[in-house]
Amino acid sequence: AISRAIADQARTIRIPIHMIDTINRINKVMRKHIQETGKEPDLEVVAEEVGLSLDKVKNVIKVTKEPISLETPVGNDDDGKFGDFVEDKNIVSSIDHIMREDLKAQIESVLDQLNEREKAVIRMRFGLLDDESDRTLEEIGKELNVTRERVRQIESSAIKKLRSPQYGRILRNYLRI
């Protein structure tokens, strides 16, 4: 009971008891080999002695590593933290943000050539509203109090206008080929 309580409370991230048992078996085999040979054994040898696959042993060893705080000092001068060097993949780069804003402005200038109903249909149909979700003809029809077929006709008319070369030139720079 005491060893179970220690296993449950000892780590930042809880590891199940059966995994703790496996970790202990692997560590025991590794310590034994280090004492006998003076060097760490190959993982294949450990896997064979413990009776697990090599992949399982690698995964168990990965689990045993403690997490590192993003506030951990890096370097000799303690002027940097580990978190300063971790990339945030969710942040939009400045160039992407500028390009997106410019594209929005260009799209708005092109859409300004349409009448209000065509503009509304195109915005809803292609997700150009704030919620950025494209809608079906049926949903647009309900919102504008027209039939689905009428929405399709309005969309078709608007797209025909937008296909003119003068608007194509404006938006061509934003096409990804």
C-alpha contacts under 8 A as a table, 3 or more apart, distances in Angstrom:
res1	aa1	res2	aa2	distance
1	A	4	R	5.12
1	A	5	A	6.26
2	I	5	A	5.10
2	I	6	I	6.21
3	S	6	I	5.05
3	S	7	A	6.09
4	R	7	A	5.01
4	R	8	D	6.12
4	R	17	I	6.98
5	A	8	D	5.07
5	A	9	Q	6.10
6	I	9	Q	5.22
6	I	10	A	5.42
7	A	10	A	5.59
7	A	11	R	7.46
7	A	14	R	7.81
7	A	15	I	7.45
7	A	17	I	6.81
7	A	20	I	7.15
8	D	11	R	7.29
8	D	14	R	6.01
8	D	15	I	7.14
8	D	16	P	7.63
8	D	17	I	7.74
9	Q	12	T	7.92
9	Q	14	R	7.27
10	A	14	R	7.94
11	R	14	R	5.81
11	R	15	I	7.71
11	R	66	E	7.89
12	T	66	E	7.83
12	T	67	P	7.79
15	I	19	M	6.48
15	I	20	I	6.63
16	P	19	M	5.36
16	P	20	I	6.40
17	I	20	I	4.92
17	I	21	D	6.25
18	H	21	D	5.10
18	H	22	T	6.38
19	M	22	T	4.98
19	M	23	I	6.09
19	M	60	V	7.56
20	I	23	I	4.97
20	I	24	N	6.11
21	D	24	N	5.12
21	D	25	R	6.27
22	T	25	R	5.10
22	T	26	I	6.24
22	T	60	V	7.64
23	I	26	I	5.18
23	I	27	N	6.09
23	I	60	V	6.46
23	I	61	I	7.40
23	I	64	T	7.36
24	N	27	N	5.06
24	N	28	K	6.03
25	R	28	K	5.12
25	R	29	V	6.36
25	R	50	V	6.80
26	I	29	V	5.24
26	I	30	M	6.19
26	I	46	V	6.76
26	I	50	V	6.55
26	I	57	V	7.73
27	N	30	M	5.02
27	N	31	R	6.04
28	K	31	R	5.20
28	K	32	K	6.15
29	V	32	K	5.10
29	V	33	H	6.31
29	V	46	V	6.43
29	V	49	E	7.37
29	V	50	V	7.47
30	M	33	H	5.23
30	M	34	I	6.20
30	M	40	E	6.64
30	M	41	P	6.44
30	M	46	V	6.82
31	R	34	I	5.06
31	R	35	Q	6.18
32	K	35	Q	5.24
32	K	36	E	6.25
33	H	36	E	5.05
33	H	37	T	5.81
33	H	38	G	7.32
33	H	39	K	7.19
33	H	40	E	6.64
33	H	41	P	6.09
34	I	37	T	5.39
34	I	38	G	4.65
34	I	39	K	4.90
34	I	40	E	5.35
34	I	41	P	7.05
35	Q	38	G	5.57
35	Q	39	K	7.87
37	T	40	E	7.92
41	P	45	V	6.57
41	P	46	V	6.86
42	D	45	V	5.43
42	D	46	V	6.62
43	L	46	V	4.97
43	L	47	A	6.00
43	L	54	L	6.75
43	L	57	V	7.25
43	L	58	K	7.65
44	E	47	A	5.08
44	E	48	E	6.18
44	E	54	L	5.95
45	V	48	E	5.15
45	V	49	E	6.25
46	V	49	E	5.22
46	V	50	V	6.06
46	V	57	V	7.81
47	A	50	V	5.26
47	A	51	G	5.78
47	A	52	L	5.02
47	A	53	S	5.77
47	A	54	L	5.46
47	A	57	V	6.04
48	E	51	G	5.10
48	E	52	L	6.47
48	E	53	S	7.52
49	E	52	L	7.99
52	L	56	K	6.29
52	L	57	V	6.59
53	S	56	K	5.20
53	S	57	V	6.40
54	L	57	V	5.16
54	L	58	K	6.25
55	D	58	K	5.08
55	D	59	N	6.16
56	K	59	N	5.08
56	K	60	V	6.12
57	V	60	V	5.08
57	V	61	I	6.19
58	K	61	I	5.18
58	K	62	K	6.23
59	N	62	K	4.98
59	N	63	V	6.28
60	V	63	V	5.06
60	V	64	T	6.49
61	I	64	T	5.25
61	I	65	K	7.07
62	K	65	K	5.78
63	V	66	E	7.97
68	I	72	T	7.15
69	S	72	T	5.40
69	S	82	F	7.52
69	S	83	G	7.96
70	L	81	K	6.66
70	L	82	F	5.05
70	L	83	G	4.28
70	L	84	D	7.92
71	E	81	K	5.36
71	E	82	F	6.03
71	E	83	G	6.17
72	T	81	K	5.47
72	T	82	F	5.48
72	T	83	G	7.75
73	P	78	D	5.27
73	P	79	D	7.24
73	P	80	G	5.81
73	P	81	K	4.47
73	P	82	F	6.19
74	V	77	D	7.96
74	V	78	D	5.94
74	V	79	D	7.29
74	V	80	G	5.27
74	V	81	K	5.22
74	V	82	F	5.82
75	G	78	D	5.76
75	G	79	D	7.23
75	G	80	G	6.76
76	N	79	D	7.97
77	D	80	G	7.81
78	D	81	K	7.42
80	G	84	D	6.69
81	K	84	D	5.40
81	K	85	F	7.48
82	F	85	F	5.67
82	F	86	V	6.93
83	G	86	V	5.20
88	D	91	I	5.86
89	K	92	V	7.98
92	V	96	D	6.35
92	V	97	H	6.29
93	S	96	D	5.25
93	S	97	H	6.19
94	S	97	H	5.06
94	S	98	I	6.14
95	I	98	I	5.13
95	I	99	M	6.05
96	D	99	M	5.06
96	D	100	R	6.02
97	H	100	R	5.13
97	H	101	E	6.17
98	I	101	E	5.15
98	I	102	D	6.04
99	M	102	D	5.07
99	M	103	L	6.02
100	R	103	L	5.04
100	R	104	K	6.18
101	E	104	K	5.08
101	E	105	A	6.31
102	D	105	A	5.08
102	D	106	Q	6.19
103	L	106	Q	5.02
103	L	107	I	6.03
103	L	171	L	7.75
103	L	174	Y	7.07
104	K	107	I	5.10
104	K	108	E	6.10
105	A	108	E	5.07
105	A	109	S	6.26
106	Q	109	S	5.09
106	Q	110	V	6.29
106	Q	170	I	7.06
106	Q	171	L	7.04
107	I	110	V	5.08
107	I	111	L	6.01
107	I	171	L	7.50
108	E	111	L	4.98
108	E	112	D	6.03
109	S	112	D	5.16
109	S	113	Q	7.25
110	V	113	Q	5.72
110	V	114	L	7.83
110	V	162	L	7.51
110	V	167	Y	6.35
111	L	114	L	5.50
111	L	119	K	5.97
112	D	115	N	7.48
112	D	119	K	7.48
114	L	118	E	5.89
114	L	119	K	5.71
114	L	158	A	6.79
114	L	161	K	7.82
115	N	118	E	5.43
115	N	119	K	6.07
116	E	119	K	5.05
116	E	120	A	6.13
117	R	120	A	5.11
117	R	121	V	6.21
117	R	154	I	7.72
118	E	121	V	5.13
118	E	122	I	6.14
118	E	154	I	5.89
118	E	155	E	6.53
118	E	157	S	7.82
118	E	158	A	5.67
119	K	122	I	5.29
119	K	123	R	6.11
119	K	158	A	7.70
120	A	123	R	5.18
120	A	124	M	6.14
121	V	124	M	5.25
121	V	125	R	5.82
121	V	140	I	6.89
121	V	151	V	7.05
121	V	154	I	7.21
121	V	155	E	6.26
122	I	125	R	5.08
122	I	126	F	5.99
122	I	128	L	7.70
122	I	155	E	6.36
122	I	158	A	7.38
123	R	126	F	5.61
123	R	127	G	5.80
123	R	128	L	4.51
123	R	129	L	5.79
124	M	127	G	5.32
124	M	128	L	6.34
124	M	129	L	6.40
124	M	133	S	7.62
124	M	134	D	5.79
124	M	135	R	5.77
124	M	140	I	6.87
125	R	128	L	7.86
125	R	134	D	4.99
125	R	135	R	5.05
125	R	136	T	6.58
125	R	137	L	7.34
125	R	140	I	7.49
126	F	133	S	7.46
126	F	134	D	4.81
126	F	135	R	7.24
127	G	131	D	7.28
127	G	132	E	4.29
127	G	133	S	4.48
127	G	134	D	3.92
127	G	135	R	7.06
128	L	131	D	7.91
128	L	132	E	5.54
128	L	133	S	7.64
128	L	134	D	7.62
129	L	132	E	5.26
129	L	133	S	7.48
135	R	139	E	6.11
135	R	140	I	6.56
136	T	139	E	5.23
136	T	140	I	6.33
137	L	140	I	5.20
137	L	141	G	6.00
137	L	148	R	5.23
137	L	149	E	7.82
137	L	151	V	6.09
137	L	152	R	6.66
138	E	141	G	5.05
138	E	142	K	6.31
138	E	147	T	7.44
138	E	148	R	5.07
139	E	142	K	5.27
139	E	143	E	6.39
140	I	143	E	5.12
140	I	144	L	6.15
140	I	148	R	7.58
140	I	151	V	7.02
141	G	144	L	5.20
141	G	145	N	5.59
141	G	146	V	4.78
141	G	147	T	5.24
141	G	148	R	5.20
141	G	150	R	7.68
141	G	151	V	5.96
142	K	145	N	5.03
142	K	146	V	6.50
142	K	147	T	7.48
143	E	146	V	7.95
146	V	150	R	6.24
146	V	151	V	6.90
147	T	150	R	5.16
147	T	151	V	6.44
148	R	151	V	5.11
148	R	152	R	6.32
149	E	152	R	5.01
149	E	153	Q	6.31
150	R	153	Q	5.01
150	R	154	I	6.20
151	V	154	I	5.08
151	V	155	E	6.04
152	R	155	E	5.05
152	R	156	S	6.03
153	Q	156	S	5.02
153	Q	157	S	6.13
154	I	157	S	5.13
154	I	158	A	6.15
155	E	158	A	5.14
155	E	159	I	6.08
156	S	159	I	5.20
156	S	160	K	6.12
157	S	160	K	5.12
157	S	161	K	6.43
158	A	161	K	5.16
158	A	162	L	6.21
159	I	162	L	4.90
159	I	163	R	6.09
160	K	163	R	5.31
160	K	164	S	7.22
161	K	164	S	5.86
162	L	167	Y	6.09
162	L	168	G	7.45
163	R	167	Y	6.80
163	R	168	G	6.40
164	S	167	Y	5.85
164	S	168	G	6.46
165	P	168	G	4.89
165	P	169	R	6.20
166	Q	169	R	5.58
166	Q	170	I	6.92
167	Y	170	I	5.19
167	Y	171	L	6.61
168	G	171	L	5.39
168	G	172	R	5.74
169	R	172	R	5.22
169	R	173	N	7.70
170	I	173	N	7.15
171	L	174	Y	5.64
171	L	175	L	7.12
172	R	175	L	5.48
